[in-house]
Amino acid sequence: MWLEFYLPKQSYKILILGGYGVFGGRLAQLLSNIENIELIVAGRNRTKAQAFCDIQTGIAKFTPAEIDRADLAEALQTLSPDVIVDASGPFQNYGDDPYYTIRAAIAAGVNYLDFADGSDFVTGVSQFDEIAEKAGVFVLSGVSSFPVLTAAVIRNIGQNMDIHSVIGGIAPSPFAGVGMNVMRAVISYAGGPITLQRNGTPTLVAGLTESMYYTIAPPGMKPLRNIRFSLVDVPDLQVIPAEYPEINNMWMGAGPGPESLHRLLNLLAKIRATLRLPSFEIFSPIFFWVLNHMKFGEHRGGMFIEISGTKDGTALTRSWHLLAEGDDGPFIPSMAIEAIIRNTLDKAPPSVGARPAIHELELNDYEKLFASRTIYTGIRETALETNSLFQRTLGSAFDDLPTSLQKLHTPNTPNTETIWIGRADITQGSNLMAKIIAKLFRFPPSGENVATRVTVSTDANGNEKWQRDFAGRVFNSYLRAGKGRFEHLICESFGPASFALAMVVDNNKLHYIPRNWRVFGIPMPKSLTPNGVTFEEEVDGKFFFDVEIAAPFIGRIVHYRGWLEPE
């Protein structure tokens, strides 16, 4: 025993096929801060593998390797890894022997994980369960956001309810970058048959020919834009209904940008499906180049899962929203394998056998990894009809507001009003154009400690009218819940101008952030969107407001700040 104590600890070897590619490379980066592991970065090009290893800065050992899939069995004997990760693909195009890598791993007694996104490939892995168990290894397929994260979310938000329908989607940041193999996989099934659950029956639908719009909006966060999602071939479509026989409808989509390219993919898919043409995979390099060079818009991405069903006989809809800022989002697909490897190193490996990986992780496993990054999640639920406009929009984030803000935005009985009074300091813009706009909308003139009266009335539909009276200068605005492309926003109208506002809770303040605006119903340029910092907060138990209305090229139009209390 003393000899074992003094012997050098053997490193844990992880062989990553496609290790310098998009998913494999990000997995290697996620694991690079672990001591005493060796990451064998493998592919068909040793020069690329070496170049990738040379720029890594983590404490893990990086070893480049040139491996052709046909020579994998020999390589496994030579390298003797503890686990092999297949991050290459596309798994839909693995030919006549799609499971060669799995069979080679089992024969060598090596554990196996993959990023497979093809539904047929992932569901077919279970055929190796018996021989994998006899070999004492685990073989897990589809170890990525779809279906591992999807399944974990459904288990979490679907508690205590009967689930009848599931929809979901992932929207990568336009700056995330897409690998060539991912592009080949998408183009290969565009317009080809995909099996999904519809009205309780397995149904064939052409890939990328169905689309829907959805707004990813974790409560209290600035939502993503309303995004177009199109049907994709992911393992969830088959493995999730198999787990939940009561699910009648299952639909999963992807929302890549730019939307012009997305719509072109939809058109090609419909042409192929209608004319029964062969795969358009030959065009993959074109789409790959365009998608990786047309990078504009917000550097943010997200994911959603929405389930509908019943709870105690009452219809209920719950949705889980994920928002990833900057460069953190692209790491999410690799986090499932990261978590499993970390659990294995912590002496909590998966059980032996072969299967889709939908039961290997729970949402809490992901939350631990999200916590160190700018990745945020939240759950929304069907709002009660008695909830106020702000409660419906903010969801669970409404409970995080200070007491005075909750009180002001608490629902009124329809067709009644509440009155708040206080004082305000007002500063009006100094240039001519600002004064003209202020006059047009009846904004108050400059003044200090001005008597202020705000009357909030609610109609039968839950819409609100806000009447602001600053020492006799009165102006109104009308607030309603956004719908369609403005879902989870509040739309506020001042005369002919309407603004779609995101309600963001940050540091105990409620921020109003313009996302879109129209005049007489006509969309206005985003570059001309009125700006200025507007928020509400609580100071010494009292409601405080700070409203700045400004515009590009004009500057400040009016700025009023002060306090209110119930009359």
Stockholm file with secondary structure:
# STOCKHOLM 1.0

chainA/1-567         MWLEFYLPKQSYKILILGGYGVFGGRLAQLLSNIENIELIVAGRNRTKAQAFCDIQTGIAKFTPAEIDRADLAEALQTLSPDVIVDASGPFQNYGDDPYYTIRAAIAAGVNYLDFADGSDFVTGVSQFDEIAEKAGVFVLSGVSSFPVLTAAVIRNIGQNMDIHSVIGGIAPSPFAGVGMNVMRAVISYAGGPITLQRNGTPTLVAGLTESMYYTIAPPGMKPLRNIRFSLVDVPDLQVIPAEYPEINNMWMGAGPGPESLHRLLNLLAKIRATLRLPSFEIFSPIFFWVLNHMKFGEHRGGMFIEISGTKDGTALTRSWHLLAEGDDGPFIPSMAIEAIIRNTLDKAPPSVGARPAIHELELNDYEKLFASRTIYTGIRETALETNSLFQRTLGSAFDDLPTSLQKLHTPNTPNTETIWIGRADITQGSNLMAKIIAKLFRFPPSGENVATRVTVSTDANGNEKWQRDFAGRVFNSYLRAGKGRFEHLICESFGPASFALAMVVDNNKLHYIPRNWRVFGIPMPKSLTPNGVTFEEEVDGKFFFDVEIAAPFIGRIVHYRGWLEPE
#=GR chainA/1-567 SS CHHHHHSCCCCEEEEEETTTSHHHHHHHHHHTTCTTEEEEEEESCHHHHHHHHHTCCSSSEEEEEECCGGGHHHHHHHHCCSEEEECCCCGGGCTTCTTHHHHHHHHHTCEEEECCCCHHHHHHGGGGHHHHHHHTCEEEECCSIIIIIHHHHHHHHTTTSEEEEEEEEEECCTTSCCCHHHHHHHHHHBTSEEEEEETTEEEEEEBTCCEEEECCCCTTSCCCCCEEEEECCCTHHHHHHHHCTTCCEEEEEECCSCHHHHHHHHHHHHHHHHHTCCCCGGGHHHHHHHHHHCCCSCSEEEEEEEEEEEETTEEEEEEEEEEEETTSGGGHHHHHHHHHHHHHHTTCCCCSEEEESTTSCCHHHHHHHHTTTTEEEEEEECCCTTSCHHHHHHGGGGGGSCHHHHHHTSCCCTTEEEEEEEEEEEEECCSHHHHHHHHHTTCCCCEEEEEEEEEEEECTTSCEEEEEEETTEEEEEEEEECCGGGTTSEEEEETTEEEEEEEEEETTEEEEEEEEEEETTEECCGGGCCBCCCEEEEETTEEEEEEEEEETTTEEEEEEEEEEEEC
#=GC SS_cons         CHHHHHSCCCCEEEEEETTTSHHHHHHHHHHTTCTTEEEEEEESCHHHHHHHHHTCCSSSEEEEEECCGGGHHHHHHHHCCSEEEECCCCGGGCTTCTTHHHHHHHHHTCEEEECCCCHHHHHHGGGGHHHHHHHTCEEEECCSIIIIIHHHHHHHHTTTSEEEEEEEEEECCTTSCCCHHHHHHHHHHBTSEEEEEETTEEEEEEBTCCEEEECCCCTTSCCCCCEEEEECCCTHHHHHHHHCTTCCEEEEEECCSCHHHHHHHHHHHHHHHHHTCCCCGGGHHHHHHHHHHCCCSCSEEEEEEEEEEEETTEEEEEEEEEEEETTSGGGHHHHHHHHHHHHHHTTCCCCSEEEESTTSCCHHHHHHHHTTTTEEEEEEECCCTTSCHHHHHHGGGGGGSCHHHHHHTSCCCTTEEEEEEEEEEEEECCSHHHHHHHHHTTCCCCEEEEEEEEEEEECTTSCEEEEEEETTEEEEEEEEECCGGGTTSEEEEETTEEEEEEEEEETTEEEEEEEEEEETTEECCGGGCCBCCCEEEEETTEEEEEEEEEETTTEEEEEEEEEEEEC
//
